[in-house]
Amino acid sequence: MFAFILRRLAQAVVVMLTVAFIAFVLFQYVGDPVTNLLGQDATPEQRAQLRRDIGLDQPFFVQFARFAAHAARGDFGLSLRQGRKVSSLFVERLPATLELSLVAAVIALAVGIPLGVYTALRRGRFGSQLVMTLSLLGVSLPTFLIGILLILFFAVTLKWLPSFGRGEVVMIGRWSTGLLTLDGWRHLVLPAITLAVFQLALIVRLVRAEMLEVLRTDYIKFARARGLPDRVVYFGHALKNTLVPVITITGLQLGSLIAFAIITETVFQWPGMGLLFIQAVQFADIPVMAAYLCLIALIFVLINLAVDLLYFAVDPRLRIEQPAGAN
């Protein structure tokens, strides 16, 4: 177990160094930071002095080493658009994105897994076919269209829910949350459902396929031959083994929720990291873009490590250590 964690940590370091290198290349080849900072009217002497001050006159790998060292401390410099530290911008925006992504993930799991089990156990019935049809729509429709339709129906036509913003938030130290206010929940409902629809439909189809596969295995037939109740067979044996691949996909999709909440945040003007990244792309704000890339990569690395560790809790076969030289 300890050796497994060390291997995963070593792989994570390699991944993060690779992502940091890609982010560093953004600084080198996407625009000129000196021009962005000084403008077009700066003199050659001013440009040369600024290059020396920020270390752009150093060799390439020296600059990368300094960039990686600063990135490891969470220091990505100043935003070229807002003139503020990038780290402070992300501290302000991160709670909104995490809040939206986690609520969307809870919706997808809480609804998707039971519906997937239902469609597997009641296949061929009208309710199961209806759920599968809706799940096909869920994976087919683009996220922005789902968001627009929800806004049109619930915000414009029925006027039940707000269509943009985060609503009233409460500060807990430096962390802002809308989960403690009614207005915050009202603003969260539509974007969370929009972000959850694709993941929910994917989980339904995945759980159904895996459940049907597990139900055809010999140990399930043996459990039934022993006279075990259907509830024990389905939920005590079949579902537990179904969850192994589901954990993998769900873990990766949680990272995707955080990384690709950009569209949902743009449609609903949700003040999270995705909206900040879109604004940074529009203004070529390279420090913000590089920081977003590194942060998302770190989130994926941590989620993958957590998923690998969950395997040991779900699948007892992975906890059996193979002797040296065994096949």
C-alpha positions as protocol buffer text, in pm:
chain_id: "A"
residue {
  index: 1
  type: MET
  ca { x: 0 y: 0 z: 0 }
}
residue {
  index: 2
  type: PHE
  ca { x: 275 y: 245 z: 94 }
}
residue {
  index: 3
  type: ALA
  ca { x: 474 y: 158 z: -220 }
}
residue {
  index: 4
  type: PHE
  ca { x: 159 y: 205 z: -428 }
}
residue {
  index: 5
  type: ILE
  ca { x: 107 y: 556 z: -288 }
}
residue {
  index: 6
  type: LEU
  ca { x: 472 y: 645 z: -351 }
}
residue {
  index: 7
  type: ARG
  ca { x: 443 y: 534 z: -715 }
}
residue {
  index: 8
  type: ARG
  ca { x: 129 y: 739 z: -762 }
}
residue {
  index: 9
  type: LEU
  ca { x: 291 y: 1045 z: -602 }
}
residue {
  index: 10
  type: ALA
  ca { x: 594 y: 1010 z: -830 }
}
residue {
  index: 11
  type: GLN
  ca { x: 364 y: 992 z: -1132 }
}
residue {
  index: 12
  type: ALA
  ca { x: 177 y: 1298 z: -1004 }
}
residue {
  index: 13
  type: VAL
  ca { x: 501 y: 1496 z: -982 }
}
residue {
  index: 14
  type: VAL
  ca { x: 587 y: 1407 z: -1342 }
}
residue {
  index: 15
  type: VAL
  ca { x: 240 y: 1508 z: -1461 }
}
residue {
  index: 16
  type: MET
  ca { x: 252 y: 1840 z: -1276 }
}
residue {
  index: 17
  type: LEU
  ca { x: 598 y: 1921 z: -1413 }
}
residue {
  index: 18
  type: THR
  ca { x: 472 y: 1851 z: -1765 }
}
residue {
  index: 19
  type: VAL
  ca { x: 169 y: 2073 z: -1717 }
}
residue {
  index: 20
  type: ALA
  ca { x: 388 y: 2344 z: -1564 }
}
residue {
  index: 21
  type: PHE
  ca { x: 612 y: 2328 z: -1871 }
}
residue {
  index: 22
  type: ILE
  ca { x: 311 y: 2371 z: -2102 }
}
residue {
  index: 23
  type: ALA
  ca { x: 189 y: 2663 z: -1892 }
}
residue {
  index: 24
  type: PHE
  ca { x: 537 y: 2818 z: -1903 }
}
residue {
  index: 25
  type: VAL
  ca { x: 539 y: 2794 z: -2282 }
}
residue {
  index: 26
  type: LEU
  ca { x: 226 y: 3012 z: -2280 }
}
residue {
  index: 27
  type: PHE
  ca { x: 434 y: 3289 z: -2127 }
}
residue {
  index: 28
  type: GLN
  ca { x: 702 y: 3246 z: -2393 }
}
residue {
  index: 29
  type: TYR
  ca { x: 504 y: 3216 z: -2715 }
}
residue {
  index: 30
  type: VAL
  ca { x: 157 y: 3361 z: -2655 }
}
residue {
  index: 31
  type: GLY
  ca { x: 209 y: 3735 z: -2666 }
}
residue {
  index: 32
  type: ASP
  ca { x: 488 y: 3946 z: -2520 }
}
residue {
  index: 33
  type: PRO
  ca { x: 454 y: 4007 z: -2143 }
}
residue {
  index: 34
  type: VAL
  ca { x: 677 y: 4314 z: -2168 }
}
residue {
  index: 35
  type: THR
  ca { x: 443 y: 4473 z: -2423 }
}
residue {
  index: 36
  type: ASN
  ca { x: 142 y: 4375 z: -2214 }
}
residue {
  index: 37
  type: LEU
  ca { x: 291 y: 4540 z: -1907 }
}
residue {
  index: 38
  type: LEU
  ca { x: 443 y: 4854 z: -2063 }
}
residue {
  index: 39
  type: GLY
  ca { x: 229 y: 4907 z: -2370 }
}
residue {
  index: 40
  type: GLN
  ca { x: 330 y: 4995 z: -2725 }
}
residue {
  index: 41
  type: ASP
  ca { x: 481 y: 5335 z: -2640 }
}
residue {
  index: 42
  type: ALA
  ca { x: 760 y: 5209 z: -2412 }
}
residue {
  index: 43
  type: THR
  ca { x: 1118 y: 5287 z: -2510 }
}
residue {
  index: 44
  type: PRO
  ca { x: 1372 y: 5013 z: -2588 }
}
residue {
  index: 45
  type: GLU
  ca { x: 1558 y: 5100 z: -2266 }
}
residue {
  index: 46
  type: GLN
  ca { x: 1241 y: 5052 z: -2061 }
}
residue {
  index: 47
  type: ARG
  ca { x: 1174 y: 4720 z: -2231 }
}
residue {
  index: 48
  type: ALA
  ca { x: 1528 y: 4596 z: -2168 }
}
residue {
  index: 49
  type: GLN
  ca { x: 1514 y: 4704 z: -1804 }
}
residue {
  index: 50
  type: LEU
  ca { x: 1182 y: 4525 z: -1746 }
}
residue {
  index: 51
  type: ARG
  ca { x: 1316 y: 4209 z: -1911 }
}
residue {
  index: 52
  type: ARG
  ca { x: 1607 y: 4211 z: -1668 }
}
residue {
  index: 53
  type: ASP
  ca { x: 1376 y: 4281 z: -1372 }
}
residue {
  index: 54
  type: ILE
  ca { x: 1143 y: 3988 z: -1444 }
}
residue {
  index: 55
  type: GLY
  ca { x: 1422 y: 3754 z: -1556 }
}
residue {
  index: 56
  type: LEU
  ca { x: 1335 y: 3723 z: -1926 }
}
residue {
  index: 57
  type: ASP
  ca { x: 1701 y: 3774 z: -2015 }
}
residue {
  index: 58
  type: GLN
  ca { x: 1790 y: 3443 z: -1847 }
}
residue {
  index: 59
  type: PRO
  ca { x: 1824 y: 3108 z: -2035 }
}
residue {
  index: 60
  type: PHE
  ca { x: 1506 y: 2916 z: -2110 }
}
residue {
  index: 61
  type: PHE
  ca { x: 1549 y: 2640 z: -1850 }
}
residue {
  index: 62
  type: VAL
  ca { x: 1654 y: 2885 z: -1581 }
}
residue {
  index: 63
  type: GLN
  ca { x: 1330 y: 3074 z: -1641 }
}
residue {
  index: 64
  type: PHE
  ca { x: 1132 y: 2748 z: -1629 }
}
residue {
  index: 65
  type: ALA
  ca { x: 1294 y: 2640 z: -1303 }
}
residue {
  index: 66
  type: ARG
  ca { x: 1206 y: 2976 z: -1146 }
}
residue {
  index: 67
  type: PHE
  ca { x: 851 y: 2954 z: -1284 }
}
residue {
  index: 68
  type: ALA
  ca { x: 804 y: 2599 z: -1147 }
}
residue {
  index: 69
  type: ALA
  ca { x: 938 y: 2702 z: -806 }
}
residue {
  index: 70
  type: HIS
  ca { x: 698 y: 2996 z: -789 }
}
residue {
  index: 71
  type: ALA
  ca { x: 407 y: 2784 z: -916 }
}
residue {
  index: 72
  type: ALA
  ca { x: 473 y: 2527 z: -641 }
}
residue {
  index: 73
  type: ARG
  ca { x: 415 y: 2809 z: -391 }
}
residue {
  index: 74
  type: GLY
  ca { x: 100 y: 2920 z: -575 }
}
residue {
  index: 75
  type: ASP
  ca { x: 265 y: 3236 z: -707 }
}
residue {
  index: 76
  type: PHE
  ca { x: 174 y: 3305 z: -1071 }
}
residue {
  index: 77
  type: GLY
  ca { x: 242 y: 3675 z: -1064 }
}
residue {
  index: 78
  type: LEU
  ca { x: -2 y: 3954 z: -1146 }
}
residue {
  index: 79
  type: SER
  ca { x: -306 y: 3942 z: -1369 }
}
residue {
  index: 80
  type: LEU
  ca { x: -235 y: 4150 z: -1680 }
}
residue {
  index: 81
  type: ARG
  ca { x: -601 y: 4248 z: -1699 }
}
residue {
  index: 82
  type: GLN
  ca { x: -681 y: 4334 z: -1339 }
}
residue {
  index: 83
  type: GLY
  ca { x: -337 y: 4413 z: -1199 }
}
residue {
  index: 84
  type: ARG
  ca { x: -394 y: 4189 z: -895 }
}
residue {
  index: 85
  type: LYS
  ca { x: -220 y: 3875 z: -776 }
}
residue {
  index: 86
  type: VAL
  ca { x: -351 y: 3571 z: -961 }
}
residue {
  index: 87
  type: SER
  ca { x: -358 y: 3368 z: -640 }
}
residue {
  index: 88
  type: SER
  ca { x: -597 y: 3617 z: -476 }
}
residue {
  index: 89
  type: LEU
  ca { x: -827 y: 3605 z: -779 }
}
residue {
  index: 90
  type: PHE
  ca { x: -845 y: 3226 z: -759 }
}
residue {
  index: 91
  type: VAL
  ca { x: -905 y: 3231 z: -383 }
}
residue {
  index: 92
  type: GLU
  ca { x: -1208 y: 3452 z: -451 }
}
residue {
  index: 93
  type: ARG
  ca { x: -1343 y: 3240 z: -739 }
}
residue {
  index: 94
  type: LEU
  ca { x: -1259 y: 2886 z: -623 }
}
residue {
  index: 95
  type: PRO
  ca { x: -1544 y: 2855 z: -365 }
}
residue {
  index: 96
  type: ALA
  ca { x: -1808 y: 2932 z: -628 }
}
residue {
  index: 97
  type: THR
  ca { x: -1674 y: 2671 z: -873 }
}
residue {
  index: 98
  type: LEU
  ca { x: -1629 y: 2400 z: -608 }
}
residue {
  index: 99
  type: GLU
  ca { x: -1974 y: 2468 z: -467 }
}
residue {
  index: 100
  type: LEU
  ca { x: -2136 y: 2439 z: -811 }
}
residue {
  index: 101
  type: SER
  ca { x: -1937 y: 2127 z: -909 }
}
residue {
  index: 102
  type: LEU
  ca { x: -1993 y: 1939 z: -583 }
}
residue {
  index: 103
  type: VAL
  ca { x: -2369 y: 2003 z: -583 }
}
residue {
  index: 104
  type: ALA
  ca { x: -2385 y: 1891 z: -947 }
}
residue {
  index: 105
  type: ALA
  ca { x: -2186 y: 1576 z: -860 }
}
residue {
  index: 106
  type: VAL
  ca { x: -2419 y: 1493 z: -569 }
}
residue {
  index: 107
  type: ILE
  ca { x: -2722 y: 1534 z: -797 }
}
residue {
  index: 108
  type: ALA
  ca { x: -2566 y: 1313 z: -1065 }
}
residue {
  index: 109
  type: LEU
  ca { x: -2473 y: 1036 z: -820 }
}
residue {
  index: 110
  type: ALA
  ca { x: -2787 y: 1048 z: -605 }
}
residue {
  index: 111
  type: VAL
  ca { x: -3014 y: 1026 z: -910 }
}
residue {
  index: 112
  type: GLY
  ca { x: -2795 y: 843 z: -1162 }
}
residue {
  index: 113
  type: ILE
  ca { x: -2702 y: 532 z: -961 }
}
residue {
  index: 114
  type: PRO
  ca { x: -3060 y: 443 z: -851 }
}
residue {
  index: 115
  type: LEU
  ca { x: -3193 y: 504 z: -1203 }
}
residue {
  index: 116
  type: GLY
  ca { x: -2915 y: 291 z: -1350 }
}
residue {
  index: 117
  type: VAL
  ca { x: -2999 y: 5 z: -1115 }
}
residue {
  index: 118
  type: TYR
  ca { x: -3370 y: 44 z: -1191 }
}
residue {
  index: 119
  type: THR
  ca { x: -3321 y: 30 z: -1568 }
}
residue {
  index: 120
  type: ALA
  ca { x: -3103 y: -281 z: -1531 }
}
residue {
  index: 121
  type: LEU
  ca { x: -3347 y: -468 z: -1308 }
}
residue {
  index: 122
  type: ARG
  ca { x: -3660 y: -357 z: -1497 }
}
residue {
  index: 123
  type: ARG
  ca { x: -3526 y: -364 z: -1853 }
}
residue {
  index: 124
  type: GLY
  ca { x: -3790 y: -385 z: -2122 }
}
residue {
  index: 125
  type: ARG
  ca { x: -4052 y: -203 z: -1916 }
}
residue {
  index: 126
  type: PHE
  ca { x: -4193 y: 135 z: -2009 }
}
residue {
  index: 127
  type: GLY
  ca { x: -4035 y: 320 z: -1718 }
}
residue {
  index: 128
  type: SER
  ca { x: -3691 y: 177 z: -1796 }
}
residue {
  index: 129
  type: GLN
  ca { x: -3720 y: 264 z: -2165 }
}
residue {
  index: 130
  type: LEU
  ca { x: -3832 y: 617 z: -2078 }
}
residue {
  index: 131
  type: VAL
  ca { x: -3531 y: 667 z: -1851 }
}
residue {
  index: 132
  type: MET
  ca { x: -3293 y: 538 z: -2122 }
}
residue {
  index: 133
  type: THR
  ca { x: -3449 y: 771 z: -2379 }
}
residue {
  index: 134
  type: LEU
  ca { x: -3407 y: 1069 z: -2148 }
}
residue {
  index: 135
  type: SER
  ca { x: -3049 y: 966 z: -2071 }
}
residue {
  index: 136
  type: LEU
  ca { x: -2976 y: 957 z: -2445 }
}
residue {
  index: 137
  type: LEU
  ca { x: -3105 y: 1312 z: -2471 }
}
residue {
  index: 138
  type: GLY
  ca { x: -2892 y: 1407 z: -2171 }
}
residue {
  index: 139
  type: VAL
  ca { x: -2567 y: 1291 z: -2332 }
}
residue {
  index: 140
  type: SER
  ca { x: -2664 y: 1434 z: -2672 }
}
residue {
  index: 141
  type: LEU
  ca { x: -2779 y: 1787 z: -2595 }
}
residue {
  index: 142
  type: PRO
  ca { x: -2502 y: 2047 z: -2549 }
}
residue {
  index: 143
  type: THR
  ca { x: -2471 y: 2196 z: -2203 }
}
residue {
  index: 144
  type: PHE
  ca { x: -2532 y: 2553 z: -2312 }
}
residue {
  index: 145
  type: LEU
  ca { x: -2861 y: 2453 z: -2478 }
}
residue {
  index: 146
  type: ILE
  ca { x: -2980 y: 2277 z: -2163 }
}
residue {
  index: 147
  type: GLY
  ca { x: -2895 y: 2587 z: -1960 }
}
residue {
  index: 148
  type: ILE
  ca { x: -3078 y: 2817 z: -2201 }
}
residue {
  index: 149
  type: LEU
  ca { x: -3388 y: 2594 z: -2200 }
}
residue {
  index: 150
  type: LEU
  ca { x: -3392 y: 2584 z: -1819 }
}
residue {
  index: 151
  type: ILE
  ca { x: -3358 y: 2963 z: -1805 }
}
residue {
  index: 152
  type: LEU
  ca { x: -3638 y: 3006 z: -2060 }
}
residue {
  index: 153
  type: PHE
  ca { x: -3877 y: 2778 z: -1872 }
}
residue {
  index: 154
  type: PHE
  ca { x: -3802 y: 2835 z: -1501 }
}
residue {
  index: 155
  type: ALA
  ca { x: -3669 y: 3192 z: -1504 }
}
residue {
  index: 156
  type: VAL
  ca { x: -3843 y: 3366 z: -1794 }
}
residue {
  index: 157
  type: THR
  ca { x: -4175 y: 3182 z: -1830 }
}
residue {
  index: 158
  type: LEU
  ca { x: -4251 y: 3066 z: -1475 }
}
residue {
  index: 159
  type: LYS
  ca { x: -4030 y: 3324 z: -1296 }
}
residue {
  index: 160
  type: TRP
  ca { x: -3955 y: 3072 z: -1020 }
}
residue {
  index: 161
  type: LEU
  ca { x: -3578 y: 3094 z: -1015 }
}
residue {
  index: 162
  type: PRO
  ca { x: -3315 y: 3358 z: -1098 }
}
residue {
  index: 163
  type: SER
  ca { x: -3123 y: 3322 z: -1423 }
}
residue {
  index: 164
  type: PHE
  ca { x: -2779 y: 3460 z: -1334 }
}
residue {
  index: 165
  type: GLY
  ca { x: -2538 y: 3536 z: -1052 }
}
residue {
  index: 166
  type: ARG
  ca { x: -2463 y: 3360 z: -728 }
}
residue {
  index: 167
  type: GLY
  ca { x: -2708 y: 3534 z: -497 }
}
residue {
  index: 168
  type: GLU
  ca { x: -2651 y: 3609 z: -131 }
}
residue {
  index: 169
  type: VAL
  ca { x: -2339 y: 3452 z: 17 }
}
residue {
  index: 170
  type: VAL
  ca { x: -2201 y: 3413 z: 368 }
}
residue {
  index: 171
  type: MET
  ca { x: -1832 y: 3457 z: 448 }
}
residue {
  index: 172
  type: ILE
  ca { x: -1669 y: 3191 z: 667 }
}
residue {
  index: 173
  type: GLY
  ca { x: -1322 y: 3332 z: 711 }
}
residue {
  index: 174
  type: ARG
  ca { x: -1201 y: 3383 z: 353 }
}
residue {
  index: 175
  type: TRP
  ca { x: -1441 y: 3121 z: 217 }
}
residue {
  index: 176
  type: SER
  ca { x: -1768 y: 3239 z: 65 }
}
residue {
  index: 177
  type: THR
  ca { x: -2068 y: 3007 z: 39 }
}
residue {
  index: 178
  type: GLY
  ca { x: -2425 y: 3041 z: -78 }
}
residue {
  index: 179
  type: LEU
  ca { x: -2527 y: 2708 z: 72 }
}
residue {
  index: 180
  type: LEU
  ca { x: -2626 y: 2877 z: 399 }
}
residue {
  index: 181
  type: THR
  ca { x: -2877 y: 3118 z: 246 }
}
residue {
  index: 182
  type: LEU
  ca { x: -3208 y: 3059 z: 71 }
}
residue {
  index: 183
  type: ASP
  ca { x: -3119 y: 3308 z: -202 }
}
residue {
  index: 184
  type: GLY
  ca { x: -2791 y: 3125 z: -262 }
}
residue {
  index: 185
  type: TRP
  ca { x: -2975 y: 2796 z: -311 }
}
residue {
  index: 186
  type: ARG
  ca { x: -3224 y: 2958 z: -549 }
}
residue {
  index: 187
  type: HIS
  ca { x: -2939 y: 3085 z: -765 }
}
residue {
  index: 188
  type: LEU
  ca { x: -2760 y: 2748 z: -748 }
}
residue {
  index: 189
  type: VAL
  ca { x: -3045 y: 2521 z: -863 }
}
residue {
  index: 190
  type: LEU
  ca { x: -3044 y: 2593 z: -1238 }
}
residue {
  index: 191
  type: PRO
  ca { x: -2668 y: 2594 z: -1299 }
}
residue {
  index: 192
  type: ALA
  ca { x: -2618 y: 2283 z: -1084 }
}
residue {
  index: 193
  type: ILE
  ca { x: -2886 y: 2091 z: -1275 }
}
residue {
  index: 194
  type: THR
  ca { x: -2741 y: 2211 z: -1606 }
}
residue {
  index: 195
  type: LEU
  ca { x: -2394 y: 2093 z: -1511 }
}
residue {
  index: 196
  type: ALA
  ca { x: -2525 y: 1762 z: -1371 }
}
residue {
  index: 197
  type: VAL
  ca { x: -2741 y: 1652 z: -1664 }
}
residue {
  index: 198
  type: PHE
  ca { x: -2463 y: 1508 z: -1882 }
}
residue {
  index: 199
  type: GLN
  ca { x: -2292 y: 1336 z: -1587 }
}
residue {
  index: 200
  type: LEU
  ca { x: -2624 y: 1197 z: -1462 }
}
residue {
  index: 201
  type: ALA
  ca { x: -2712 y: 1050 z: -1802 }
}
residue {
  index: 202
  type: LEU
  ca { x: -2363 y: 902 z: -1835 }
}
residue {
  index: 203
  type: ILE
  ca { x: -2383 y: 739 z: -1490 }
}
residue {
  index: 204
  type: VAL
  ca { x: -2727 y: 593 z: -1564 }
}
residue {
  index: 205
  type: ARG
  ca { x: -2604 y: 426 z: -1881 }
}
residue {
  index: 206
  type: LEU
  ca { x: -2278 y: 310 z: -1722 }
}
residue {
  index: 207
  type: VAL
  ca { x: -2444 y: 160 z: -1411 }
}
residue {
  index: 208
  type: ARG
  ca { x: -2705 y: -15 z: -1626 }
}
residue {
  index: 209
  type: ALA
  ca { x: -2445 y: -170 z: -1856 }
}
residue {
  index: 210
  type: GLU
  ca { x: -2220 y: -283 z: -1568 }
}
residue {
  index: 211
  type: MET
  ca { x: -2515 y: -414 z: -1366 }
}
residue {
  index: 212
  type: LEU
  ca { x: -2638 y: -625 z: -1656 }
}
residue {
  index: 213
  type: GLU
  ca { x: -2288 y: -761 z: -1705 }
}
residue {
  index: 214
  type: VAL
  ca { x: -2250 y: -851 z: -1337 }
}
residue {
  index: 215
  type: LEU
  ca { x: -2593 y: -1017 z: -1323 }
}
residue {
  index: 216
  type: ARG
  ca { x: -2477 y: -1265 z: -1587 }
}
residue {
  index: 217
  type: THR
  ca { x: -2173 y: -1382 z: -1388 }
}
residue {
  index: 218
  type: ASP
  ca { x: -2148 y: -1724 z: -1224 }
}
residue {
  index: 219
  type: TYR
  ca { x: -2128 y: -1602 z: -864 }
}
residue {
  index: 220
  type: ILE
  ca { x: -2462 y: -1421 z: -902 }
}
residue {
  index: 221
  type: LYS
  ca { x: -2618 y: -1741 z: -1037 }
}
residue {
  index: 222
  type: PHE
  ca { x: -2468 y: -1929 z: -743 }
}
residue {
  index: 223
  type: ALA
  ca { x: -2606 y: -1673 z: -497 }
}
residue {
  index: 224
  type: ARG
  ca { x: -2952 y: -1719 z: -644 }
}
residue {
  index: 225
  type: ALA
  ca { x: -2914 y: -2099 z: -633 }
}
residue {
  index: 226
  type: ARG
  ca { x: -2842 y: -2070 z: -260 }
}
residue {
  index: 227
  type: GLY
  ca { x: -3184 y: -1912 z: -219 }
}
residue {
  index: 228
  type: LEU
  ca { x: -3062 y: -1564 z: -122 }
}
residue {
  index: 229
  type: PRO
  ca { x: -3330 y: -1291 z: -145 }
}
residue {
  index: 230
  type: ASP
  ca { x: -3323 y: -1069 z: -453 }
}
residue {
  index: 231
  type: ARG
  ca { x: -3246 y: -768 z: -236 }
}
residue {
  index: 232
  type: VAL
  ca { x: -2926 y: -933 z: -109 }
}
residue {
  index: 233
  type: VAL
  ca { x: -2826 y: -1054 z: -456 }
}
residue {
  index: 234
  type: TYR
  ca { x: -2885 y: -719 z: -625 }
}
residue {
  index: 235
  type: PHE
  ca { x: -2758 y: -479 z: -363 }
}
residue {
  index: 236
  type: GLY
  ca { x: -2526 y: -691 z: -153 }
}
residue {
  index: 237
  type: HIS
  ca { x: -2338 y: -861 z: -437 }
}
residue {
  index: 238
  type: ALA
  ca { x: -2416 y: -719 z: -781 }
}
residue {
  index: 239
  type: LEU
  ca { x: -2421 y: -347 z: -701 }
}
residue {
  index: 240
  type: LYS
  ca { x: -2098 y: -357 z: -502 }
}
residue {
  index: 241
  type: ASN
  ca { x: -1909 y: -510 z: -794 }
}
residue {
  index: 242
  type: THR
  ca { x: -2078 y: -271 z: -1034 }
}
residue {
  index: 243
  type: LEU
  ca { x: -1936 y: 26 z: -847 }
}
residue {
  index: 244
  type: VAL
  ca { x: -1570 y: -49 z: -931 }
}
residue {
  index: 245
  type: PRO
  ca { x: -1577 y: 93 z: -1286 }
}
residue {
  index: 246
  type: VAL
  ca { x: -1835 y: 350 z: -1179 }
}
residue {
  index: 247
  type: ILE
  ca { x: -1586 y: 494 z: -927 }
}
residue {
  index: 248
  type: THR
  ca { x: -1331 y: 541 z: -1204 }
}
residue {
  index: 249
  type: ILE
  ca { x: -1565 y: 724 z: -1437 }
}
residue {
  index: 250
  type: THR
  ca { x: -1725 y: 923 z: -1156 }
}
residue {
  index: 251
  type: GLY
  ca { x: -1387 y: 1035 z: -1025 }
}
residue {
  index: 252
  type: LEU
  ca { x: -1275 y: 1154 z: -1367 }
}
residue {
  index: 253
  type: GLN
  ca { x: -1611 y: 1319 z: -1429 }
}
residue {
  index: 254
  type: LEU
  ca { x: -1583 y: 1509 z: -1101 }
}
residue {
  index: 255
  type: GLY
  ca { x: -1261 y: 1659 z: -1231 }
}
residue {
  index: 256
  type: SER
  ca { x: -1439 y: 1732 z: -1557 }
}
residue {
  index: 257
  type: LEU
  ca { x: -1718 y: 1909 z: -1370 }
}
residue {
  index: 258
  type: ILE
  ca { x: -1464 y: 2145 z: -1217 }
}
residue {
  index: 259
  type: ALA
  ca { x: -1256 y: 2185 z: -1531 }
}
residue {
  index: 260
  type: PHE
  ca { x: -1538 y: 2223 z: -1780 }
}
residue {
  index: 261
  type: ALA
  ca { x: -1785 y: 2424 z: -1575 }
}
residue {
  index: 262
  type: ILE
  ca { x: -1675 y: 2707 z: -1803 }
}
residue {
  index: 263
  type: ILE
  ca { x: -1982 y: 2684 z: -2028 }
}
residue {
  index: 264
  type: THR
  ca { x: -2230 y: 2666 z: -1740 }
}
residue {
  index: 265
  type: GLU
  ca { x: -2063 y: 2955 z: -1557 }
}
residue {
  index: 266
  type: THR
  ca { x: -2071 y: 3163 z: -1876 }
}
residue {
  index: 267
  type: VAL
  ca { x: -2439 y: 3092 z: -1946 }
}
residue {
  index: 268
  type: PHE
  ca { x: -2545 y: 3175 z: -1589 }
}
residue {
  index: 269
  type: GLN
  ca { x: -2274 y: 3438 z: -1525 }
}
residue {
  index: 270
  type: TRP
  ca { x: -2165 y: 3232 z: -1227 }
}
residue {
  index: 271
  type: PRO
  ca { x: -1864 y: 3407 z: -1068 }
}
residue {
  index: 272
  type: GLY
  ca { x: -1632 y: 3106 z: -1064 }
}
residue {
  index: 273
  type: MET
  ca { x: -1296 y: 3010 z: -1210 }
}
residue {
  index: 274
  type: GLY
  ca { x: -1446 y: 2913 z: -1545 }
}
residue {
  index: 275
  type: LEU
  ca { x: -1584 y: 3262 z: -1604 }
}
residue {
  index: 276
  type: LEU
  ca { x: -1251 y: 3408 z: -1493 }
}
residue {
  index: 277
  type: PHE
  ca { x: -1071 y: 3185 z: -1745 }
}
residue {
  index: 278
  type: ILE
  ca { x: -1300 y: 3292 z: -2031 }
}
residue {
  index: 279
  type: GLN
  ca { x: -1233 y: 3657 z: -1948 }
}
residue {
  index: 280
  type: ALA
  ca { x: -859 y: 3583 z: -1935 }
}
residue {
  index: 281
  type: VAL
  ca { x: -872 y: 3425 z: -2284 }
}
residue {
  index: 282
  type: GLN
  ca { x: -1055 y: 3727 z: -2422 }
}
residue {
  index: 283
  type: PHE
  ca { x: -788 y: 3964 z: -2288 }
}
residue {
  index: 284
  type: ALA
  ca { x: -488 y: 3728 z: -2335 }
}
residue {
  index: 285
  type: ASP
  ca { x: -425 y: 3730 z: -1960 }
}
residue {
  index: 286
  type: ILE
  ca { x: -150 y: 3466 z: -1968 }
}
residue {
  index: 287
  type: PRO
  ca { x: -79 y: 3440 z: -1589 }
}
residue {
  index: 288
  type: VAL
  ca { x: -445 y: 3360 z: -1519 }
}
residue {
  index: 289
  type: MET
  ca { x: -456 y: 3106 z: -1804 }
}
residue {
  index: 290
  type: ALA
  ca { x: -138 y: 2935 z: -1681 }
}
residue {
  index: 291
  type: ALA
  ca { x: -263 y: 2924 z: -1322 }
}
residue {
  index: 292
  type: TYR
  ca { x: -596 y: 2776 z: -1431 }
}
residue {
  index: 293
  type: LEU
  ca { x: -418 y: 2507 z: -1631 }
}
residue {
  index: 294
  type: CYS
  ca { x: -196 y: 2409 z: -1338 }
}
residue {
  index: 295
  type: LEU
  ca { x: -480 y: 2413 z: -1086 }
}
residue {
  index: 296
  type: ILE
  ca { x: -705 y: 2193 z: -1300 }
}
residue {
  index: 297
  type: ALA
  ca { x: -419 y: 1948 z: -1355 }
}
residue {
  index: 298
  type: LEU
  ca { x: -361 y: 1934 z: -978 }
}
residue {
  index: 299
  type: ILE
  ca { x: -731 y: 1865 z: -919 }
}
residue {
  index: 300
  type: PHE
  ca { x: -727 y: 1577 z: -1169 }
}
residue {
  index: 301
  type: VAL
  ca { x: -411 y: 1432 z: -1013 }
}
residue {
  index: 302
  type: LEU
  ca { x: -561 y: 1441 z: -663 }
}
residue {
  index: 303
  type: ILE
  ca { x: -891 y: 1292 z: -780 }
}
residue {
  index: 304
  type: ASN
  ca { x: -713 y: 1009 z: -962 }
}
residue {
  index: 305
  type: LEU
  ca { x: -513 y: 932 z: -649 }
}
residue {
  index: 306
  type: ALA
  ca { x: -832 y: 928 z: -441 }
}
residue {
  index: 307
  type: VAL
  ca { x: -1001 y: 697 z: -694 }
}
residue {
  index: 308
  type: ASP
  ca { x: -709 y: 454 z: -683 }
}
residue {
  index: 309
  type: LEU
  ca { x: -726 y: 444 z: -304 }
}
residue {
  index: 310
  type: LEU
  ca { x: -1102 y: 387 z: -313 }
}
residue {
  index: 311
  type: TYR
  ca { x: -1041 y: 74 z: -518 }
}
residue {
  index: 312
  type: PHE
  ca { x: -889 y: -86 z: -210 }
}
residue {
  index: 313
  type: ALA
  ca { x: -1206 y: -17 z: -14 }
}
residue {
  index: 314
  type: VAL
  ca { x: -1446 y: -144 z: -282 }
}
residue {
  index: 315
  type: ASP
  ca { x: -1262 y: -438 z: -441 }
}
residue {
  index: 316
  type: PRO
  ca { x: -1105 y: -680 z: -188 }
}
residue {
  index: 317
  type: ARG
  ca { x: -904 y: -849 z: -465 }
}
residue {
  index: 318
  type: LEU
  ca { x: -682 y: -541 z: -488 }
}
residue {
  index: 319
  type: ARG
  ca { x: -589 y: -573 z: -121 }
}
residue {
  index: 320
  type: ILE
  ca { x: -435 y: -917 z: -173 }
}
residue {
  index: 321
  type: GLU
  ca { x: -61 y: -877 z: -218 }
}
residue {
  index: 322
  type: GLN
  ca { x: 84 y: -1096 z: -491 }
}
residue {
  index: 323
  type: PRO
  ca { x: 405 y: -1280 z: -393 }
}
residue {
  index: 324
  type: ALA
  ca { x: 717 y: -1191 z: -584 }
}
residue {
  index: 325
  type: GLY
  ca { x: 735 y: -1366 z: -920 }
}
residue {
  index: 326
  type: ALA
  ca { x: 369 y: -1470 z: -912 }
}
residue {
  index: 327
  type: ASN
  ca { x: 167 y: -1445 z: -1232 }
}
